[in-house]
Amino acid sequence: MTEIGWFAEPPRFGFQQRLAVRSELHRERSPYQEIVVLDTENWGRALLLDGALQTTEVDQAAYHEMLVHVPLLAHPRPERVLIIGGGDGGSLRHVLAHPVSRVLQVEIDEAVVRNSQRWLPALSGGAFDDPRAELIIGDGVRHVQETAERFDVILVDSTDPVGPASDLFSVPFYRSVREALRPGGLFVTQCGSPLLMADEWREAIDALRQVFASVDPYLTLVPTYPGVIWSFAAASMNRSPRMPLDDRWRTLLASAATPSYYTPEVHRASFALPASLLADRPLFPALHEAAGVASS
Amino acid sequence: MTEIGWFAEPPRFGFQQRLAVRSELHRERSPYQEIVVLDTENWGRALLLDGALQTTEVDQAAYHEMLVHVPLLAHPRPERVLIIGGGDGGSLRHVLAHPVSRVLQVEIDEAVVRNSQRWLPALSGGAFDDPRAELIIGDGVRHVQETAERFDVILVDSTDPVGPASDLFSVPFYRSVREALRPGGLFVTQCGSPLLMADEWREAIDALRQVFASVDPYLTLVPTYPGVIWSFAAASMNRSPRMPLDDRWRTLLASAATPSYYTPEVHRASFALPASLLADRPLFPALHEAAGVASS
């Protein structure tokens, strides 16, 4: 264990967050990516993939609760759920807090699952042992293309649109997701930083709109993610994700995944986009003009 | 002008944001504080008071629009408005975009007004020359105590609860604000970072609740403020600030202060507090436990 001071991702638009770090607990190169586990001063342990922070123990709830509870509570009766990515197990744990009958997870990199279980076990909290859960180590894009199984909710819990996960933000993938949804099904994907990855954000939304009848971006706050403001997109052919349908969220209060971020009011509020995003402009247009990036 | 690389406030909870800076344009010590103007790489010019970033040209809208438009559109007919602080003129400009008859501003430090006019003139956009506006250089706490004038909306646009502005977050001050409001009046104060200044945040809310019948914290996103998630509190004896009353916001679209952040949906959504804040706990309780700070 080495004292390493600060962790930061590369700056974007002259903006950078740093986390004080006590030590590096683990470093490993898998066939897919470099995996690092840090022990931070105040944010618990942090998982990095290729230098990009994926989750910390302290603020992961604001990410996982909004990725999972929004579609699972906007769907009237989600029984079968597919998770692509999400090897840390946080999404799986939150899905299993709902009365689902089956959750299939397809994660490409067994080393992410193994290291998360070893170093950040609270994230999954034993979820992989739940009899309703099945984990396949494999390519999620290919699995969705080839499977005959149909799901009520499909979640993409991946790295960002920039880089190795870019196939997960493409029109062909979204078409196969649409095919893999049961009637009335909902698809949600993490969608990066609308502040610091504005171009990728709009490209992902545009690709979704080519495939789905209804596409609703929504926001959460993850202090350790670049720019803090983080986005998801919910897509479907015929179902609004904009509010929870009933009081099922109350059952979460007594579950192993008691919400610390999600409330029904937060659910609804998360779809309220700032004026510039709503007008398909960058969140702070002048930021992108200053950087010489086309903003229209 | 010196090339200075990065600007950062001191870290809090092992968390720090940095802005790339081209040069320091100005530095001056007033009787109240040290005033610095930076030219940042991507965020326009930035105003610092005693090392704390007050505003940047690029993301100021998310702060000023939410401080101003929320109370002015939740009040049915705001005619007389008082601003305490706000020497950069951004709040004044946004208030004057509404059909108010008088705006009194009391700023303690003439050097903030002078330097903002010189270095960040777009923030006020000539607002100080508007015949409806009056600027008094003086102590806002004392002014509110002593004035016989009554206002429909009172705004505090100050530095944070930690430090020289702490009188602006005290029960005696809030009592005099209550007296200075017309019937049905609304008070809004900026309230710091609920993430990184959680103790001060709860103390300010508690103090307001000792004085006002209705206290509603609400949130905005200011990337260059510590922690990004920023808060206001709206207080009144008998008026809900939780939604705009009518279509007056449309008049802003054609004003000199066209919203880039505010929408009526954002207005309503901003009052949706994450579950832990709603339960009067820190936003991420484990953060404060890790730091050895009492979280209850």
Interface residues (C-beta under 8 A of the other chain):
Chain A: W6 A8 P11 F13 G14 F15 Q16 Q17 R18 L19 A20 T40 E41 N42 W43 G44 E57 V58 D59 A61 A62 L195 L221 P223 T224 G227 V228 I229 P259 S260 Y261 Y262 T263 E265 V266 R268 A269 S270 F271 A272 L273 P274 A275 S276 L278 R281 F284 P285 A286 L287 A290 A291
Chain B: W6 A8 P11 F13 G14 F15 Q16 Q17 R18 L19 A20 T40 E41 N42 W43 G44 E57 V58 D59 A61 A62 L195 L221 P223 T224 G227 V228 I229 P259 S260 Y261 Y262 T263 E265 V266 R268 A269 S270 F271 A272 L273 P274 A275 S276 L278 R281 F284 P285 A286 L287 A290 A291
